[in-house]
Amino acid sequence: MPERNNQRNMKTIIVFFFLVFSGLNLLGQDSYRLKRVVVRYDHGEKNIREKYYVIRPPLYFTFRPQERTKHGLYQSFLFNGNISEKRKYKLGEVLWYQRFDHQGRVREEHADSTGITIHREFHNRYLLQRRQFKNGLKHGTWITNSRVFLNKKTEEYDNGELVSAILKEFTEFEKHEHFSFSALTITDLITGDVNYSVFAPPLYATMRFPDELMAIGENVSICVEITEYENCNHTYALTNSIGPETDRVTMDMFDEYTSVLSDFKERHNIECKNESYPICVFFKFY
C-alpha cells in the first residue's frame, strides 16, 4: 500500500531550454442537404471502410450512388481501423488530401488549390525525410534526417530556387542524471560558415513532488539565469521561487548542469564566452 501511494505521488518534471532568445468542417453546408454514407468491410459491423457526406440527390437519383456528389470530409480506413486517407471535397472537387502509412502517420498530402504537395518518410515513428513541391517545383521546407538522427539537413526553397541550406551534426549524446548533452556543429552549406555549440534536449523525469507543490496542485515553472565565463566556469541564480523544497530540487539539478557543462565544453573544444541566458524547469502534473 505505501508503494501504491508513492506511485500516486509521482509527477513529471519537464526541463525545457530557452536560450535568450479539429472536427468536421463542411464547405457551404448551409446551402445543401447532406447525407452521411458509411461503407463497412464484410463481416465487420465496426470495421468501417469509408465514411463521407454527399449532397442528397433528387428522388429519381436515390438509387444511383454514382450520381451522388461528395461534399465535405471523406475518410477511408484500413481493416484494423487505422486511417488510410482523408480528402476534403467541395461539390465533388477534391480540395486537399492526406494519405497515411499503416501506423497512422501522414506520408503524403496535397492541397490542389495552392499546388502544394508534401511527401514524408518515417523510420519507426521518427521523420526521415520531408519533401515539398509547389506546381512541381521544390518549394518550402525540406528536411533530411540520418537514420541514427545525428545529422539533420534543413533546406528552404522558393519556387525551385535554393535559398537556405543548414546541416546540423550531433555527437553521441552524453547522459547525466538530470541532463544530457551533445556537441553540435552547424554548417551553412551555402556560405560555408561553421558554428560549434552545445545541444541539451528537453528532459522528462518522474519523481515525487515536494509537498508544497502538491498543495498548489498546478503546473509551475522555476527559472534560473546561467552565466558563462571565458574560462568555461558557469554559475546560476534563481530568478523566481516557489518554496524552499522546490527551490532545493531545482538547485540540485542546476548544480549538476553547471558542473558537467564546463567539463563537456572543454573536452569538445567548444569556445566559452562571457554571456548569460535563462533556463526554466517545468513541474508538470498529469
Secondary structure as the mmCIF struct_conf table of DSSP 4:
data_model
#
loop_
_struct_conf.conf_type_id
_struct_conf.id
_struct_conf.beg_label_comp_id
_struct_conf.beg_label_asym_id
_struct_conf.beg_label_seq_id
_struct_conf.end_label_comp_id
_struct_conf.end_label_asym_id
_struct_conf.end_label_seq_id
HELX_RH_AL_P HELX_RH_AL_P1 PRO A 2 ARG A 8
TURN_TY1_P TURN_TY1_P1 ASN A 9 ASN A 9
STRN STRN1 MET A 10 PHE A 16
TURN_TY1_P TURN_TY1_P2 LEU A 27 GLY A 28
HELX_RH_3T_P HELX_RH_3T_P1 GLN A 29 SER A 31
BEND BEND1 TYR A 32 TYR A 32
STRN STRN2 LEU A 34 ARG A 40
TURN_TY1_P TURN_TY1_P3 ASP A 42 HIS A 43
TURN_TY1_P TURN_TY1_P4 GLU A 45 LYS A 46
STRN STRN3 ILE A 48 ILE A 55
HELX_LH_PP_P HELX_LH_PP_P1 ARG A 56 PRO A 58
HELX_RH_3T_P HELX_RH_3T_P2 LEU A 59 PHE A 61
TURN_TY1_P TURN_TY1_P5 THR A 62 PHE A 63
HELX_RH_3T_P HELX_RH_3T_P3 PRO A 65 GLU A 67
STRN STRN4 THR A 69 LYS A 70
STRN STRN5 GLY A 72 PHE A 77
TURN_TY1_P TURN_TY1_P6 PHE A 79 ASN A 80
BEND BEND2 GLY A 81 GLY A 81
STRN STRN6 ILE A 83 LYS A 90
TURN_TY1_P TURN_TY1_P7 LEU A 91 GLY A 92
STRN STRN7 GLU A 93 PHE A 100
TURN_TY1_P TURN_TY1_P8 HIS A 102 GLN A 103
BEND BEND3 GLY A 104 GLY A 104
STRN STRN8 VAL A 106 ALA A 111
TURN_TY1_P TURN_TY1_P9 ASP A 112 GLY A 115
STRN STRN9 ILE A 116 HIS A 123
TURN_TY1_P TURN_TY1_P10 ASN A 124 ARG A 125
STRN STRN10 TYR A 126 LYS A 134
TURN_TY1_P TURN_TY1_P11 ASN A 135 GLY A 136
STRN STRN11 LEU A 137 LYS A 138
STRN STRN12 GLY A 140 ASN A 145
TURN_TY1_P TURN_TY1_P12 ARG A 147 VAL A 148
BEND BEND4 PHE A 149 LEU A 150
STRN STRN13 ASN A 151 ASP A 158
TURN_TY1_P TURN_TY1_P13 ASN A 159 GLY A 160
STRN STRN14 GLU A 161 PHE A 170
HELX_LH_PP_P HELX_LH_PP_P2 GLU A 172 PHE A 173
STRN STRN15 GLU A 174 LYS A 175
BEND BEND5 GLU A 177 HIS A 178
STRN STRN16 SER A 180 ASP A 188
TURN_TY1_P TURN_TY1_P14 LEU A 189 THR A 191
STRN STRN17 VAL A 194 PHE A 199
STRN STRN18 LEU A 203 ARG A 208
HELX_LH_PP_P HELX_LH_PP_P3 PHE A 209 PRO A 210
HELX_RH_AL_P HELX_RH_AL_P2 ASP A 211 ILE A 216
BEND BEND6 GLU A 218 GLU A 218
STRN STRN19 VAL A 220 GLU A 228
TURN_TY1_P TURN_TY1_P15 GLU A 230 ASN A 231
BEND BEND7 CYS A 232 CYS A 232
STRN STRN20 HIS A 234 LEU A 238
BEND BEND8 THR A 239 THR A 239
BEND BEND9 ILE A 242 ILE A 242
HELX_RH_AL_P HELX_RH_AL_P3 PRO A 244 ARG A 267
TURN_TY1_P TURN_TY1_P16 HIS A 268 ASN A 269
HELX_LH_PP_P HELX_LH_PP_P4 ILE A 270 CYS A 272
BEND BEND10 ASN A 274 ASN A 274
STRN STRN21 GLU A 275 LYS A 284
#
